[in-house]
Amino acid sequence: MTQAAPRPIQKLKPLAGCMALLVFGSQGAWAQTAAPAPLGPFSIKASYAVQNDSNIFRSSSNAMSEQTGVTTLGLGFVTNQGLQKLEANISAVNSKYQTYDYLNYTAANYDAAWRWAVSPQWTGNLITSRAETQNSFANVQNISQRNLRTTTATGLDTTYTLQGAWSVVAGIVTNKQVNDQAVLGADDYSSSTGDLGVQYNFSSGSTLTYRANFTNGSYLNRTVPNGLLADDGFKELANDLRLHWAFAGASSADVYATAIHRTHPVYATRNYDGVNTGAILNWALSGKTGVVLSATHTLAAYETVNTNYSTTDTVSVAPVWQVSPKIALRLLAQWSQIGYQGSPTSAPALDRKDQQKDTTLSLVWTPTQQWNLGASFQKSSRSSNLIGQDYDANVLGLTATFTF
């Protein structure tokens, strides 16, 4: 009942809200019309987004539509002091539901970073973040109550460049996830992860990095023993190898493989091993067009009565067309196949299989340095061999952001 143990990360990225995902949805690197650059060390950002969802609760039989308005007010700060850079953002996000107003909430989110450097050879990041969002109703069993998820993370990483092409990399990160109410396969947890590795830096800008990651985690609000064979902790060892290949121009490719060994102190039948793999091509076709192609295979803890983990195979295509210096058109098409594996008892595993499809078309217009306007349409569906888990949903989103 927990997500996969969080991985050590070189840079902690704050979780974006669902409307930002819809409007700026492409994963591509061609974000010329992204949020306007701040005009000084301090910036204030105000935005309003409206979303019409044809199946808010992701129901297989009784789709109910809903309109949601999201108002965001944020304060940003950034400054460079010699080799040091400080960044901070804090925001209040108010979400109001037109029909199901018991879902209304106001979130206080933040992220801050100190990009520190002792010398050009010794650099690092100290980053912290908090994000509060509504859980996807695709995985929430009780839709009569609001179910927010709060995630916090704090991390420190460092890179020390040796003579020649080699660097030493290390880091530590703590994560915590808390839900208002139970989410199937995603219990509350906290974890600490440390990593140590080496990186080879090619003269072309490409890198080859190996890291050994060790995670120690605790499930919150659990007691053992229990009839569900749900452990109160876990440990995970991961050996991670990544290649970042920089091509001529703005194109690049990333390939990775991560061998995972996960253990539990009380219920060893929850243990599992596997390999996460992925390949991502960031292809700049021209100065105005580009596409990101990706294929990934991911294992994640998913503890229920008759499953231990999930496997997700995902293929995505995300083209971007910079129509003009102020207008960008983006498409994100993603296909996933999810399987639920393992069993904590001698009984057969659930053998549930889902297929999920998500397609988002978005248009972003930046008429001035301060204004950013967007419109998007998303079509999402899931089919499953488990009765009652299918759904179809269409989501229309509009947003306006003003930065000053």
Backbone torsions as a table, in degrees:
resi	resn	phi	psi	omega
1	MET	NA	35.6	177.6
2	THR	-141.2	153.8	173.4
3	GLN	-71.4	170.3	179.2
4	ALA	-59.8	150.1	177.1
5	ALA	-57.0	133.7	-179.1
6	PRO	-62.7	144.8	-179.2
7	ARG	-89.1	149.5	169.0
8	PRO	-58.9	142.0	-175.3
9	ILE	-132.5	146.1	179.3
10	GLN	-76.2	-31.6	177.0
11	LYS	-141.5	123.7	176.2
12	LEU	-76.8	127.4	-179.6
13	LYS	-111.1	126.0	178.8
14	PRO	-64.4	147.8	180.0
15	LEU	-73.6	129.7	178.7
16	ALA	-83.9	152.4	176.6
17	GLY	-72.4	162.8	-175.8
18	CYS	-63.7	-34.4	-179.8
19	MET	-68.2	-37.0	177.5
20	ALA	-63.5	-37.8	178.7
21	LEU	-63.9	-39.8	-178.2
22	LEU	-69.4	-44.5	-172.7
23	VAL	-79.0	-39.3	-178.0
24	PHE	-109.6	31.8	-160.8
25	GLY	-58.4	-25.1	-175.6
26	SER	-64.7	142.7	177.6
27	GLN	-87.0	4.7	-175.5
28	GLY	-68.1	165.5	-178.5
29	ALA	-95.3	3.9	-177.2
30	TRP	-97.1	75.3	-173.5
31	ALA	-107.2	50.3	-176.4
32	GLN	-61.2	-28.6	-179.0
33	THR	-104.2	26.6	177.1
34	ALA	-67.8	-177.1	-175.6
35	ALA	-50.7	138.1	-177.1
36	PRO	-58.5	148.0	178.2
37	ALA	-69.8	142.8	179.0
38	PRO	-62.2	148.5	-177.0
39	LEU	-84.4	-10.5	-179.3
40	GLY	-163.7	-169.3	-179.5
41	PRO	-64.0	-29.6	177.4
42	PHE	-108.9	142.8	175.4
43	SER	-142.7	148.0	175.2
44	ILE	-118.7	132.0	-178.2
45	LYS	-123.3	128.6	176.9
46	ALA	-124.9	134.0	-179.9
47	SER	-145.2	154.2	173.5
48	TYR	-135.4	132.7	179.9
49	ALA	-130.8	140.4	175.6
50	VAL	-122.9	138.3	-176.4
51	GLN	-132.9	128.5	174.2
52	ASN	-108.3	117.9	-175.5
53	ASP	-115.6	124.1	-176.3
54	SER	-76.8	-14.7	-176.9
55	ASN	-149.5	72.0	-170.7
56	ILE	-58.0	-34.9	-176.4
57	PHE	-97.1	9.4	177.8
58	ARG	50.8	50.4	-178.0
59	SER	-86.0	147.7	178.5
60	SER	-85.4	-16.9	-173.1
61	SER	-133.3	-24.2	-174.1
62	ASN	-132.8	75.8	-177.1
63	ALA	-68.4	131.3	178.7
64	MET	-123.2	125.1	-177.6
65	SER	-83.9	159.1	-179.0
66	GLU	-156.5	146.8	173.2
67	GLN	-114.1	129.8	-178.2
68	THR	-121.2	135.7	174.0
69	GLY	-112.5	131.2	-177.6
70	VAL	-122.3	117.1	177.9
71	THR	-107.9	128.2	-177.7
72	THR	-126.1	132.6	173.8
73	LEU	-127.0	121.0	-174.4
74	GLY	-133.0	153.7	177.1
75	LEU	-122.9	130.0	-179.2
76	GLY	-120.7	153.2	179.0
77	PHE	-145.8	135.7	176.5
78	VAL	-149.5	137.0	178.3
79	THR	-152.3	147.2	174.7
80	ASN	-111.9	127.5	178.0
81	GLN	-127.4	93.6	-175.9
82	GLY	64.1	-123.6	178.3
83	LEU	-82.7	-5.6	-175.7
84	GLN	-97.7	145.9	174.4
85	LYS	-134.8	130.0	178.8
86	LEU	-114.6	133.7	178.8
87	GLU	-134.5	141.9	177.2
88	ALA	-153.9	140.4	176.0
89	ASN	-140.3	134.4	175.4
90	ILE	-134.3	140.3	-176.6
91	SER	-147.0	149.9	170.2
92	ALA	-110.3	127.2	-175.7
93	VAL	-121.7	116.0	-179.4
94	ASN	-107.1	120.5	-179.6
95	SER	-112.5	123.7	180.0
96	LYS	-121.4	130.6	-179.9
97	TYR	-102.3	131.7	-173.2
98	GLN	-68.2	-42.8	-176.3
99	THR	-101.9	-51.5	-175.8
100	TYR	-95.6	71.4	-171.6
101	ASP	-70.8	-9.4	174.9
102	TYR	-68.8	-10.7	177.8
103	LEU	-87.3	-7.3	-177.5
104	ASN	-58.1	144.1	176.1
105	TYR	-160.7	159.3	173.3
106	THR	-123.5	124.6	-176.9
107	ALA	-108.1	144.1	172.8
108	ALA	-110.1	109.7	-176.1
109	ASN	-115.6	153.1	176.8
110	TYR	-156.0	159.4	167.4
111	ASP	-151.4	143.5	-179.1
112	ALA	-145.0	147.4	-177.9
113	ALA	-145.4	139.0	169.4
114	TRP	-114.4	106.7	176.6
115	ARG	-86.5	93.0	-169.7
116	TRP	-98.4	159.9	177.3
117	ALA	-152.7	128.6	171.6
118	VAL	-82.9	-36.5	177.3
119	SER	-156.7	170.6	176.8
120	PRO	-58.8	-22.7	-179.0
121	GLN	-87.8	-20.2	-175.4
122	TRP	-124.9	107.2	-175.2
123	THR	-133.2	170.9	178.7
124	GLY	-177.6	-177.0	-178.7
125	ASN	-139.3	136.4	169.8
126	LEU	-118.5	114.6	-169.7
127	ILE	-133.6	143.0	174.7
128	THR	-139.0	149.7	-178.5
129	SER	-154.2	156.2	174.0
130	ARG	-142.5	136.3	178.6
131	ALA	-143.4	135.4	178.6
132	GLU	-123.5	122.0	-175.9
133	THR	-140.0	162.2	174.5
134	GLN	-77.4	130.3	175.7
135	ASN	-63.4	145.9	175.2
136	SER	-63.8	131.6	179.8
137	PHE	-72.5	-6.5	176.3
138	ALA	-65.0	-22.9	-176.8
139	ASN	-123.0	14.1	178.6
140	VAL	-106.4	126.0	-177.3
141	GLN	-83.7	-34.1	-178.9
142	ASN	-101.8	103.4	-177.0
143	ILE	-93.1	1.8	-179.1
144	SER	-86.0	-3.4	178.6
145	GLN	-129.5	151.9	173.4
146	ARG	-67.5	142.5	-179.3
147	ASN	-138.1	92.7	179.5
148	LEU	-91.0	149.8	173.9
149	ARG	-117.2	127.0	177.0
150	THR	-112.1	123.8	178.8
151	THR	-121.0	135.2	176.0
152	THR	-128.7	149.0	-179.4
153	ALA	-151.5	141.1	174.1
154	THR	-138.3	129.9	-175.4
155	GLY	-142.7	150.0	174.2
156	LEU	-129.9	126.2	176.2
157	ASP	-133.2	158.9	-178.7
158	THR	-148.1	150.7	175.1
159	THR	-132.2	127.4	177.2
160	TYR	-120.2	118.7	-177.3
161	THR	-87.1	120.9	177.1
162	LEU	-83.1	174.2	173.5
163	GLN	-64.9	137.8	-177.0
164	GLY	93.4	-146.9	-172.8
165	ALA	-99.8	2.4	-172.8
166	TRP	-97.1	147.5	173.1
167	SER	-134.2	151.7	172.3
168	VAL	-103.4	133.0	-179.6
169	VAL	-122.8	143.8	179.5
170	ALA	-154.5	159.7	179.1
171	GLY	-171.2	164.7	173.7
172	ILE	-144.6	141.5	-178.6
173	VAL	-145.9	140.6	173.3
174	THR	-114.4	140.1	-179.9
175	ASN	-131.4	149.6	174.5
176	LYS	-145.1	136.9	178.4
177	GLN	-131.4	127.5	-179.5
178	VAL	-133.4	130.9	176.9
179	ASN	-107.7	147.7	175.6
180	ASP	-61.6	-40.1	177.4
181	GLN	-140.2	167.5	-172.9
182	ALA	-61.0	139.3	173.4
183	VAL	-118.7	126.3	-175.8
184	LEU	-56.1	121.1	177.4
185	GLY	78.6	8.6	-175.6
186	ALA	-143.5	64.1	179.1
187	ASP	-68.0	164.0	175.8
188	ASP	-64.8	145.6	178.4
189	TYR	-155.4	163.8	167.5
190	SER	-135.0	151.5	-176.9
191	SER	-153.7	156.3	173.5
192	SER	-129.6	133.2	-176.9
193	THR	-129.5	132.8	173.6
194	GLY	-119.2	147.7	179.4
195	ASP	-143.2	153.9	177.9
196	LEU	-146.6	137.5	-178.1
197	GLY	-165.5	-174.5	179.1
198	VAL	-130.7	154.8	-179.3
199	GLN	-136.8	135.0	175.6
200	TYR	-105.5	126.8	-176.1
201	ASN	-106.4	113.5	177.9
202	PHE	-77.7	154.4	179.8
203	SER	-65.0	-21.7	-179.5
204	SER	-77.8	-9.7	-175.0
205	GLY	102.1	-6.0	176.3
206	SER	-76.4	156.8	179.1
207	THR	-139.3	149.7	173.0
208	LEU	-126.1	120.7	-171.4
209	THR	-127.6	134.1	171.8
210	TYR	-119.2	133.9	176.7
211	ARG	-134.0	140.5	168.3
212	ALA	-103.9	121.4	-176.1
213	ASN	-114.5	135.4	175.7
214	PHE	-127.5	126.4	-177.6
215	THR	-118.0	135.4	173.1
216	ASN	-120.5	118.2	-173.6
217	GLY	-127.3	157.0	177.5
218	SER	-131.1	135.4	172.2
219	TYR	-85.7	133.0	-178.3
220	LEU	-86.5	150.7	175.2
221	ASN	62.6	33.4	176.2
222	ARG	-122.0	146.5	171.9
223	THR	-127.5	143.8	176.6
224	VAL	-123.5	148.4	1.2
225	PRO	-76.8	163.5	176.1
226	ASN	-151.2	161.1	-176.0
227	GLY	-71.6	-16.0	-179.7
228	LEU	-87.2	-3.0	-175.7
229	LEU	55.1	41.3	-180.0
230	ALA	-98.6	115.5	-175.1
231	ASP	-75.1	162.9	178.4
232	ASP	-100.7	6.2	179.2
233	GLY	-165.2	174.6	177.0
234	PHE	-158.7	159.3	172.0
235	LYS	-131.2	146.5	-179.2
236	GLU	-143.3	129.7	174.6
237	LEU	-110.2	129.1	-179.1
238	ALA	-132.1	130.8	173.9
239	ASN	-107.8	115.5	-168.4
240	ASP	-117.1	126.6	177.5
241	LEU	-123.6	126.0	-175.7
242	ARG	-134.7	138.1	175.4
243	LEU	-119.3	122.3	171.7
244	HIS	-109.1	118.2	-175.3
245	TRP	-113.3	116.6	-179.3
246	ALA	-94.3	121.2	177.1
247	PHE	-90.6	174.8	174.3
248	ALA	-63.3	142.5	-177.4
249	GLY	81.9	-145.4	-175.7
250	ALA	-99.5	3.8	-176.9
251	SER	-81.1	152.4	177.8
252	SER	-158.2	164.1	176.9
253	ALA	-137.1	144.5	176.9
254	ASP	-128.1	132.2	178.1
255	VAL	-131.6	136.5	-179.5
256	TYR	-145.5	157.1	172.9
257	ALA	-144.4	129.9	-177.3
258	THR	-129.3	112.9	177.4
259	ALA	-85.2	126.5	-173.1
260	ILE	-116.6	134.5	173.4
261	HIS	-129.9	110.0	-175.4
262	ARG	-114.0	131.8	-178.6
263	THR	-130.6	159.2	179.1
264	HIS	-130.4	139.3	-171.3
265	PRO	-71.7	-28.6	-174.8
266	VAL	-106.5	-51.9	-175.9
267	TYR	-105.9	88.8	-177.1
268	ALA	-66.0	-18.0	178.5
269	THR	-69.0	-8.3	175.2
270	ARG	-86.4	-9.3	-176.7
271	ASN	-64.0	152.0	172.9
272	TYR	-156.3	160.8	177.0
273	ASP	-131.6	154.7	177.1
274	GLY	178.1	-178.2	-178.4
275	VAL	-131.3	124.0	170.2
276	ASN	-87.5	136.4	179.3
277	THR	-136.0	156.7	178.1
278	GLY	-166.8	153.5	175.5
279	ALA	-141.6	128.6	-177.5
280	ILE	-131.5	125.0	177.5
281	LEU	-111.1	118.1	177.1
282	ASN	-104.1	98.7	-167.1
283	TRP	-110.9	112.0	175.5
284	ALA	-87.1	101.8	-176.7
285	LEU	-71.1	-36.0	178.0
286	SER	-158.0	-174.4	177.7
287	GLY	-68.0	-17.3	-177.3
288	LYS	-115.1	-11.3	-177.3
289	THR	-131.8	150.2	177.5
290	GLY	-162.4	169.2	179.5
291	VAL	-151.3	143.0	172.7
292	VAL	-111.7	123.3	177.1
293	LEU	-113.6	133.6	-179.1
294	SER	-144.1	150.4	174.3
295	ALA	-142.5	124.8	-176.8
296	THR	-135.6	151.8	172.9
297	HIS	-127.8	120.6	-171.3
298	THR	-131.1	131.3	170.3
299	LEU	-98.2	142.4	177.4
300	ALA	-148.9	141.6	176.9
301	ALA	-61.6	133.6	178.3
302	TYR	-147.6	86.9	-171.1
303	GLU	-94.8	114.4	172.2
304	THR	-130.2	-169.9	-178.8
305	VAL	-60.3	-34.2	-174.3
306	ASN	-131.0	22.1	172.3
307	THR	-140.8	151.7	177.6
308	ASN	-110.7	-34.3	-176.1
309	TYR	-157.1	167.0	177.6
310	SER	-118.5	154.9	171.8
311	THR	-122.4	131.0	-177.8
312	THR	-125.7	120.7	174.9
313	ASP	-107.2	120.4	-173.2
314	THR	-128.4	135.9	173.0
315	VAL	-123.5	133.4	180.0
316	SER	-138.8	151.3	176.6
317	VAL	-131.3	126.5	-176.4
318	ALA	-136.0	85.7	176.3
319	PRO	-82.4	152.8	177.9
320	VAL	-134.5	135.5	175.9
321	TRP	-125.1	116.2	176.6
322	GLN	-84.1	91.7	-174.3
323	VAL	-60.7	-41.5	177.6
324	SER	-152.2	174.6	178.4
325	PRO	-58.6	-18.7	-177.0
326	LYS	-111.9	-6.4	-174.8
327	ILE	-128.9	132.8	176.4
328	ALA	-131.3	138.8	177.0
329	LEU	-115.5	129.8	-173.9
330	ARG	-132.8	148.0	176.3
331	LEU	-133.3	134.9	173.4
332	LEU	-126.8	116.2	177.0
333	ALA	-118.4	124.6	-174.0
334	GLN	-136.0	133.2	178.2
335	TRP	-123.7	131.1	-178.8
336	SER	-132.7	141.8	171.7
337	GLN	-120.3	122.5	-173.5
338	ILE	-117.8	128.5	176.3
339	GLY	-118.9	148.6	-178.2
340	TYR	-115.2	119.9	-165.7
341	GLN	-122.3	166.5	174.2
342	GLY	75.2	162.5	177.0
343	SER	-151.6	135.5	179.6
344	PRO	-76.8	-6.8	179.3
345	THR	-125.8	-175.7	177.9
346	SER	-77.9	-7.0	178.3
347	ALA	-70.5	152.0	179.1
348	PRO	-61.1	151.5	176.2
349	ALA	-67.2	164.4	-177.0
350	LEU	-61.9	-35.0	-178.9
351	ASP	58.9	38.1	176.0
352	ARG	-80.4	140.4	177.9
353	LYS	-133.8	127.9	178.9
354	ASP	-118.8	149.6	169.2
355	GLN	-124.3	126.2	-176.5
356	GLN	-123.4	137.8	179.0
357	LYS	-128.8	132.5	177.8
358	ASP	-136.9	127.2	177.8
359	THR	-131.2	126.2	-179.3
360	THR	-128.9	127.0	174.2
361	LEU	-112.4	127.1	-177.4
362	SER	-136.1	147.7	177.2
363	LEU	-123.0	127.0	-179.0
364	VAL	-120.3	129.1	-179.4
365	TRP	-124.5	126.7	177.2
366	THR	-117.2	85.3	-175.0
367	PRO	-67.3	-32.7	177.2
368	THR	-137.3	175.8	-180.0
369	GLN	-65.5	-24.8	-177.2
370	GLN	-91.1	-30.3	-171.8
371	TRP	-99.7	141.8	175.4
372	ASN	-140.1	118.8	-177.5
373	LEU	-120.8	144.9	-177.8
374	GLY	-148.6	154.4	174.9
375	ALA	-140.5	145.2	-177.7
376	SER	-149.9	156.3	172.5
377	PHE	-135.1	128.0	-179.5
378	GLN	-122.7	135.4	173.6
379	LYS	-118.0	123.2	-175.5
380	SER	-129.1	140.7	178.8
381	SER	-151.4	153.9	174.5
382	ARG	-139.9	133.7	172.8
383	SER	-119.5	142.6	-173.8
384	SER	-144.5	152.1	173.5
385	ASN	-83.3	0.7	175.3
386	LEU	-99.5	126.5	-175.0
387	ILE	-61.0	135.7	175.3
388	GLY	88.3	4.5	-178.0
389	GLN	-105.3	-1.0	176.8
390	ASP	-77.3	151.3	171.2
391	TYR	-162.3	160.5	171.4
392	ASP	-135.0	141.2	179.8
393	ALA	-149.7	141.2	173.2
394	ASN	-118.6	133.0	-175.4
395	VAL	-129.7	124.3	175.8
396	LEU	-109.0	129.6	-178.1
397	GLY	-128.8	140.7	174.6
398	LEU	-131.8	140.1	179.7
399	THR	-146.8	152.0	175.2
400	ALA	-137.5	131.9	-178.8
401	THR	-129.8	133.4	177.8
402	PHE	-123.0	126.0	-178.8
403	THR	-116.7	130.9	178.8
404	PHE	-149.3	NA	NA
